[in-house]
């Protein structure tokens, strides 16, 4: 039994649907689109990551991303920086043009609300040897 197995049903807003962007993720993730700004320039949704799941490296162009961690434990890393351990209540702000990734720890479900403006450029997966070297 893994930690936070109750998150498989979504912590606050429900589990969402299997992520339609799964080609840019490793492992099982679920997306729950919550709303969009009136000008349709900002998207808000939850992403639930199964243990060990993570997105590819990516960059937000002409915008930004704010992550509000709602449950579980995860990682966030910007290129050239050490990975940051995340837990419920943490906030991450990714500025325009910054290469980064985020996802669950190997033994925990993880959920965040993503507030995103601009368009993502999806890059290479986070290598297993890089991910597996992170300390739980």
C-alpha positions in Angstrom: 0.0 0.0 0.0 1.4 3.4 -1.0 1.1 6.6 1.0 -1.9 8.8 0.1 -3.7 6.1 -1.9 -6.9 8.0 -1.3 -5.7 10.6 -3.8 -6.5 8.3 -6.6 -10.0 9.7 -6.3 -8.9 13.3 -6.3 -8.3 15.3 -3.1 -10.6 18.3 -3.5 -12.2 18.5 -7.0 -12.5 14.8 -7.9 -10.2 12.6 -10.0 -10.7 14.1 -13.4 -10.1 12.1 -16.5 -7.1 10.2 -17.8 -4.8 13.0 -18.9 -5.3 13.7 -22.6 -1.7 15.0 -22.7 -0.3 11.6 -21.5 2.2 11.5 -24.3 4.1 14.2 -22.3 4.0 12.3 -19.0 5.5 9.1 -17.5 3.0 7.1 -15.4 -0.6 7.6 -14.8 -2.0 11.2 -14.4 -5.5 12.6 -14.3 -6.6 16.1 -15.4 -9.6 17.9 -14.1 -10.2 21.2 -16.0 -11.8 23.5 -13.5 -12.2 26.8 -15.3 -10.8 29.4 -17.6 -10.4 33.1 -17.3 -13.0 35.2 -19.0 -10.5 36.2 -21.7 -9.6 32.5 -22.1 -5.9 33.3 -21.6 -5.5 31.5 -18.2 -6.4 27.8 -17.6 -7.0 26.4 -14.1 -7.2 22.7 -13.4 -6.0 20.0 -11.1 -3.5 17.3 -12.0 -3.3 14.1 -10.0 -0.1 12.0 -10.4 0.1 8.4 -9.4 3.2 7.4 -7.4 6.2 7.8 -9.7 4.4 9.8 -12.4 5.8 13.0 -13.7 5.6 15.3 -16.7 8.4 15.8 -19.2 10.6 18.8 -19.1 8.7 21.7 -20.5 8.8 25.5 -21.0 5.8 27.9 -20.8 6.1 30.6 -23.5 4.3 34.0 -23.3 3.0 33.2 -19.9 3.7 31.4 -16.6 2.5 28.6 -14.4 1.6 28.7 -10.7 1.2 25.4 -8.9 -0.8 25.2 -5.6 0.0 21.8 -4.0 -3.2 20.4 -2.5 -2.2 16.9 -1.5 0.5 14.2 -1.4 4.2 14.6 -2.0 6.0 15.5 -5.1 9.0 17.2 -6.8 9.6 20.4 -8.8 12.8 21.1 -10.6 14.1 23.9 -12.8 16.9 23.1 -15.3 20.3 23.6 -13.6 18.8 23.7 -10.1 18.3 21.0 -7.4 14.9 19.3 -7.2 12.5 20.8 -4.6 10.4 18.5 -2.4 6.7 19.5 -2.4 3.8 18.8 0.0 0.3 20.2 0.5 0.4 23.9 1.0 3.4 24.6 -1.1 3.3 27.2 -3.9 5.5 27.2 -7.0 5.8 30.0 -9.5 7.4 29.2 -12.8 8.2 32.3 -14.9 8.0 32.6 -18.7 10.7 30.6 -20.5 11.9 28.5 -17.6 12.6 24.8 -18.3 11.1 22.6 -15.6 9.2 19.5 -14.6 7.0 18.4 -11.7 5.4 15.1 -10.5 4.8 12.7 -7.7 7.4 11.1 -5.4 8.0 7.4 -6.1 5.8 6.3 -3.1 3.1 9.0 -3.0 0.1 10.2 -5.0 0.4 14.0 -5.7 -2.0 16.6 -6.6 -1.7 20.3 -7.6 -3.9 23.0 -9.0 -2.2 24.5 -12.1 -2.9 28.0 -13.1 -1.3 28.4 -16.5 -1.0 31.2 -19.0 0.7 31.0 -22.4 1.6 27.9 -24.3 3.8 24.9 -23.3 6.7 23.6 -25.3 7.0 19.9 -24.3 10.5 18.6 -24.3 12.3 15.3 -23.3 11.2 13.0 -20.5 12.9 13.3 -17.1 15.3 10.4 -17.3 14.7 7.5 -14.9 18.2 7.7 -13.5 17.7 11.4 -12.7 14.3 10.8 -11.1 15.3 7.7 -9.2 18.3 9.5 -7.7 16.0 12.0 -5.9 15.8 11.3 -2.1 12.3 10.6 -0.9 
